[in-house]
C-alpha cells in the first residue's frame, strides 16, 4: 500500500452498520483498516429514526473513519454510492498530515 494521504469519514444510521462494515471489509486493499463506533448526530440535517431521538434532539448514528490514499477514497466512495446511493450517508475527506504507529 502506498503512503496514505487522506482521512475518509462516513456517518450513517446504525441500521446500516453491518452493510457498511461488510463493504469496507471487502475493500481492504484500498485501506489500511478502519475504526467504527456509535455517535450522536445533532443539527438541522439530522435524520431521526424515532420520535424519542427527535425529542432528545440527537440521532443515533455510526461513524467510520479510514486512512487511505485520496484516489482510493474517491473510488471507494463511488463504489459505495453505486451500492447504497439512496441511503442516508454523510461523508467527508480530509488531508492527512501524518500517519504512524507506536508499535
N, C-alpha and C positions, 0 to 999 in steps of 0.2 A: 504494500500500500504506500502511495506517495504521502508526503507530509501533509497533514490536514491543515486547511486554512479557513475553515468555515464552521459555524455552530448552527445547526438546524434545530429549531424548537417547534413542536406541534402541541396544540392544546385542543382537546376533543372530549366529547361526552364519555363518561365512564362505561356506557354501554358498548362503546367501540373498542375498548381496551384489548380484548382478545384478537380482534381483527387487525388492529394496528400493530400489536406486538408480533403476531404471526407474519405480517407483511414485512416488518423490519428484519425478522429472523431469516426470511427468505432472500433478503438483500444484504447479507452480511459482507459480501465482497466490496460493497460501496462504503461501509462504515467500520470504524474500529470498535464499535459497540455503542450502546446507548443506555440511558437511565430513564426510568419511568416512575411516576408517582402521582398521588392524588393532590389536587389543588382546589381552591375555591375561586371561581371567577366572579368578578364584580363589574358593574358598568352598564352603560346604555345598550351595548350589543350582546350582553349575556343572554343565553337561551336557557330558560329554566325547564327542567324535566318534571317538576311537580309544583303544586301550589305552595307547599312548605318552603321550597327553595325561593320562590318568588316573594313570599312573606319575609323571609330572612334576608333577602337581597343578595343571595350568593348562589351560584350554580356549581354543583359538584362536578368537577371535571378531572381529566388526567393531563399531565404534561410530560412529554417525551423530549429528551434532548440528546442529540447525536453530534459527534465531532467527525468531520469528513471534508473532502475536497469540495469546493463550490460547484464544480461541474457535476460531480456525483450527487450532490444535494439537489441540484436542479433536475437531473434525470430521475432521481428517486421521487421528487415531488410530482413530476409528470406521470410516472407510473401510478403513484398513489391517487392522483386526481382521476386517472382513467378507471381505477378500481372503485374509488369511493367519492366520486365527484359531487354527489348530491349530499354528502354528509356534512355536518357542522364542524368543520376542522379549520382552525386558525393556525397559521404558521408564520415564522419569520426566520430570516437568515442574518447572521451577524458575523463580522470578520473575527477571526481567531488570532490573537496576538501571540500566544504561546500555548503549547500543549506538552505535557510530560507526565511523569510518574515518579514517585519516591521509591518505587520498588526496583 
